[in-house]
């Protein structure tokens, strides 16, 4: 009995272990086809900026954003064969080459150290920075270089038979240790001015060192030596030996998992191993590594990525975050999932597997179980079969289908049972995972109503609702009724309604024990649906296989809440539809679209979803299960929807102007080190390469740019290059928008200030000089014109004055002539007294005339004084019969107001000459001065003489003095028609003169 129990338990555990399927980490392999200079990777190093440096047999590469930048001897590197890379305390990079010494790179230039500089050998294996020094392991020992002064010293090595190959360093308690391949472990004693090499443990075949705490791992030939430094310091040099192969490098992740990169050299036992409890476990397959020739392994803690370098197949990138886990499930095609009794059930081509929480198979229901159940029913239930309606003849059961041709369609859970439909019938499984019932029905789609009645869809014959499964009592709904569901692909119950999706006839609902077609009733015109689920608010989410996704509320009244356009969804065919919290998960052939608030994130092979041909989906608690034709994925949804890192900065890696790259001096650490670029108008076509940093998935980035804030954005592109042809001169602020499909975020960066200088004739200095010159020329011309104008004005004024003087000189003889005639008349009349008086007054008037004739203007007082003298002389000719009066308005300032000289005299003379004769009765002459405005003086000369009669009589006579006066006024002022002569009804004359004062 004991032996039987023992055999049973051995078989049981063997059974469980045989179905414990391992998880696989998402990985990617980079080779020369991706840009590596060589597939023989000799060294890997992550610098302080989390940039991966790769040393190969044909140069060095830097990997950023999934692309490689190669550095080789043409850039100043000492030798292309790079066996180690490291970074010192000042940020300088160091490269050990196998044949070209050591190269130091400060971001702009290389400094090479060889045997000419005191290096022990040009074949170097390792560079190890500590404090302000770099320790170089060579074929013949160790050299030490000061990183500040570049001074090199070499401690003497102990006597040895073979090459003193130094190829691994560690630091413990402030002391640097190294291993020599054929000699053992040594330390460098720097307590004196001359460093010394001191032996610690002498043993052969040491190829690598790694220190975790005080535990020292040393890769030996075919095993690992494990030492304790605390014991070594006390003289205990014993070690624990375990493992296999040759380990060339160690690394530890944030979970304290220790990795070892191995190459057996003489044996094919290399690969990636984990070390735990002094055991090495080969994990190459789980980590997607197919090379057995591994030399390097480094861990990126920031991104939780493991990098593994091989000697024949480039490097491998392995993501360790475990957001997406893959289970090969022995290559089985997954049909459906279900959760039951805290177990996960997987329906696959070989039957049903029941998994525990560790995803170990604890029980199976094989194809044989299903076939046996079918045949038992066939033997016992022939009468039931004969009673079946012929309406299912299109899919009637074939009891001759062999076991290996059984096809399963889905698992449906209802209360305490599981139901599986297949091409050999419908099976019920109880909570003990035993097949308890069988229905001889061939239905591609089954389900249960909200009141737990089985729905059997018949593709070409309508639907059955089973009232009693034991007796198969049912209600059949004919396909000829408009509300009968047809071509059903999904069934979902939500509250008190059961929804059935048709690929041709839209949505049906089963409510109050009857069906209703939303399409036939005009509620919803959408016809083709493939997927349905519900969210945490009880709202329905539906999707067509090749169309949009809809969120609807059908609790009381039908209402479409949201439509996700097909154009937004990445992919052409919707393979599954799920909802988690406030997110909608839409699976396509491109990956998983995670939708929320109008933003879509994409999860695909970069995150580990290598196979997107999803056959089924199910969410269990916070885990999404996705079935494929070769296994299944489990995805941690909380971690998947968590905020993701995105691009933190943009660096410009290359600029070419008119296809000519900028000089290397413009760059530092492979970045254009200025925020501004200035070029002339002839060199205005720019090609700019940029590198985004801070993100995890380079293939999820899309970029667009604009040159100024007011410009439109360019279309999105996945290229990390901008080509800006023929930029017009001006200033540009180049902005870049980065949309990260993994993070579902956009970020904006101002990456470069571009200044295109104008041609010299449009430059500010040229324009300024031109404006100054033109302004000077215009000023010169203006001044010249002004000067000529002034000269012309002066000349014209002088001409006018000359004319006035000429006029005056013309008037004076005229007056003198009249006066002389008057004197002659007195003499002829022997009127000696009047002659003498006349001559006396005439002389005074002549003297006054001479005084005034040299003046342009005189005051009104002076003019009145002159007129009074003149009138007195003229009135003597009329025996003083003419009554004379001068009227002055109070507003007229006679002392300061000036008028043209001898202006009124010709008009007064005209009065005495033409207005009166011997027959004139009471002749009268009135002269008045009046201000009619602030600037215009009105002078009137009024007489009661012959007036119009004299005018007609003397029509042909024109007073020379009046004519001269008009000419004078036209020269002196701008008033139009300043002199007006009118004749009154009483035969008088009024002369009105207007003057500007």
C-alpha positions, 0 to 999 in steps of 0.5 A: 500500500505504501509503495502504491501511495508513493507511486501515486504521489510521484506521478502526481508531482511529476504531472504537476511539474510537467505542466508548470510553464515558465514565463518569458521576458520580452527581449530584442536582439541588436546586430550589425543589421541594426547599426552595430559596427560588429557582432563580436561585442567585447564590452558593455557599459552604462554611463552616468547618463544611462547611455549604453556604450558597446565595445566591439572588434570594429569600433565603439557604439553608443545606443540611444533611442534604439539607434547606434552612433559609431566611434572609431579610429577616424574620430581619434580612438586609439584602436578599433578593438575595444575590450573594456569601457568605463567612466571616471569621476570627472565624467571622462570616458576610458576605452581599453583596446587590444593593441592600441593602448588606452583612449581617454575621451573628454567629450570633444577629443581623444587622448591616447596612452601607449607604451610610448607614454609608459603603458606596460603593454598596448594590449589592454583588457580592463580600465577601472576608475577609482577616485582620481585614478584609472587602473589599466589592466594589460597583458603584462600587468597594471598601469595607473593614470592620474585623470587630472594630470594624465601622469602614468605610473606602473608598479612592478609586478611579481615574478611570473612564468607566463604573461601577467594578464590583468583583466578584472578589478574590484575595490574593497575598503578603499583598496583596489584588487585585481586578478591575473589570469594565471597568477591569482588575486592581488592588491595594489598597495599605494601607502607609499609614493611608489605603488606595489603589487601585493599577492592575496590569493595565488590560484590559476585561471581567473577570468572575472571578478565581481564584488557584492557586499563582502562576497567576491565572485571569481569566474574560473575555468568551468566553475565560480570561486566564491570568497568572503573578503571579511575572511580573507582579511583574517587569513581565511582564503578558502572558497566555495566552488560551484557552477559551470562554464566560464563566467566573464561578467556579473550583474545584479538587478534591483531584485537582487538577482545575480546574472552571469554571462558565460562562454564555455570556450571549449564547451557549449555550456555558455549562456545567461545564468542566474546565481542563487544559493551557490547554484547557476541556473540557465535562463537563456531561453526565458530571456530570449537569448539564443547565443552561447557565447556571452561575454558581458552583462550590465543592468540599467536600473533606471529602465529595469533593463538587462543588456547582454553582449555576445561574441557572435550575435550582437547584444540582447536587450531584456526587459525585467519589469514583468508587466507582460509575462508570456507562457508558452503553455507547451505551444498549445492554441488557447481558445478561452479562459474562465475563472472558477473556484479561485482557479483559472481554467484554460480551454485549449485544443487538447482540452481544459487545464485548471491552474492554481495561483502559481499558474501550475496545472493541477488538473486536466480534462482531456479530449478523451474525457469529452469523447467518452461523455459523448459516446456514453450519451449516444449509447443511452440517449438515442430516443432523445436524439430522434426527438430533436427538431430538424431545424438544427440539421445545418449543424447536426452532430456527427458522432463519428468525429474522432477524438483528435478532431474535437473542436472547442468554441468557448467556456461559459460560466453560469452559477455553479457550473461551467459550460463548454460548446464544441463540435461534438456537443455542449458539456456541463462541468461542476465545481469539482471539474467533472463533466456532469451533463451533456447536450447533443447540440452543435451550437457555435455560440451559447449563453445564458439569459439574465434569469439563467436560461440557456441560449442556443443559437442556431446559425440558420434556424433561429434561437432556442431558450431552454426552460428545462435542461434535463428534459431539453424543454425549450422555446424556439424562435423562428428566424423569420421573425424580425426580432429573432437573433441571427448570426450571433457572435457574442452574448452578454448579460447586464443587470436584467437584460441579455445582449446578443451581438450579430455580425450582420443584424446589429444588437438584440436584447432579451428582456422580459422573456422576449427578444427585441432587435434594435436594428429592426425597431429603429433604435440603432442603425449599426449592423455589424458587431463583433465584441461587447463588454461593460465598464465599471459604471455598468455601461456597455462598450461595443465594437465592430470588427472593422469599425468604431467603438461605442460606449452606450447607456441602456439602463433606462433609455438607449443613448450613445455616450461616446464614439471612438473613431476607427481612425483613432484606433491603431490597427485595422482589425479589432480582436478583443475588447475589455474594460478596466477601471476608466480604461477601454482595452482594444486589441488589434493586430498591432497590439493593445490600444489603451483608451482614456479621455480621447488619448490612446496608448499602444502596447505591442512587441516593444513591451513584450507583446510579440504575438498580437494574434489574440484568440481570446481575452479575459480580465481576472481581478487586475490581470489581463489574460490574452490567449494566442495560438502558441500560449498566453500572456498575463498582463498586470493592468495596474502597472500597465495603466500607471503613469509612464516615463516619457521624453525628458529632453531633446538633444541635437546630435547632428546639423548639416547646412546645405548638406555640409555637416558642422565642424566637430568643434561645434559638438560636445559629448555628441551634442550640438552644444549651443542653443543658437544657430546663425547662418547667412542667407545663402546657407539656409537649408538645414538638416537636423538630427535629434535624440530624445532622452528619458523614455523607454520605447523609441518606436512609440514616439512621433514628432512634429515641429514648427518654426515659430509660435504662430506657424502651423505644426507639421504632420507627425513623423517617426523620423528623428530628423528635420529637413528645413529647406530654403529658410527665408532670412529671419529669426526662428524658434524651432519647437518640437512636439513629441507624442509618446504612444506608450505614455499617452503624453505629449511634450513640447521642447524649444530645441534651437534658435535659428537666425538666417542673416539677410543679404547685406543689402537687407541687413540692418547696418546696410539699411541704417547706412542707406537711410542715413545717407539718403536722409543726409542727401534729402536734408542736403537737397532740402537745405539747398532748395530752402536756401534757393527758395530763401534767395528767391524770396529775398530777390522777389522781396527786393524786386517788390521793394524796387517796384514799390520804390518805382511806384512811389517814384512814379506817384511823386512826380504825378503829385508834384505835377498837380501841385505845380499846376496849382501854384501856376494858377495862383501866380496867374491870378496874382494871388501872392499870399496864397501862392506863398502859403501854397508854396510853403505848405507844398514844400513841407509836403514835399519834404514829408513825401521825401521822408515817407517815400523811403519807407515801406509802411508808416503809422496811421498817425503819420498817414493822417498828418500827410493827408491833412497837409495834402488836403489843405493844399488841394482845398486851397485850389477850391477856395477851401470850399470842401468840407474835410473830416477824418473818422477813427474808430476807437479800436484802431491803434493809430500809433502802432498800426502801420499801413503802406506809405501814400496808400490813400493819397491817390484816392484823395487826389482823385476826389479833388480832380474828378469829384467836384467842380465849381457847381458842386454844392457843399462838397464833403470828403470823409476819410474813416479807419475801422477794424472789421476783424482782429487782422483786417483794417477797413479804410474808406474815402467817401465824397458827395461829388459827381460820382457815376456821372464823372465816371461815365464822363471819364470812362476812358480815364484811369487814375494812374495813382489808383492803378499803381496803388492796386499793384502795390497792394497785390505785392504786399498782401494776399487779400483778393480785391482789396479795393472796392469803389462804389457809387451812391444814389446821391452821386457820391463815391465810396472807395473801400480799402481792406488792409492786413495789419 
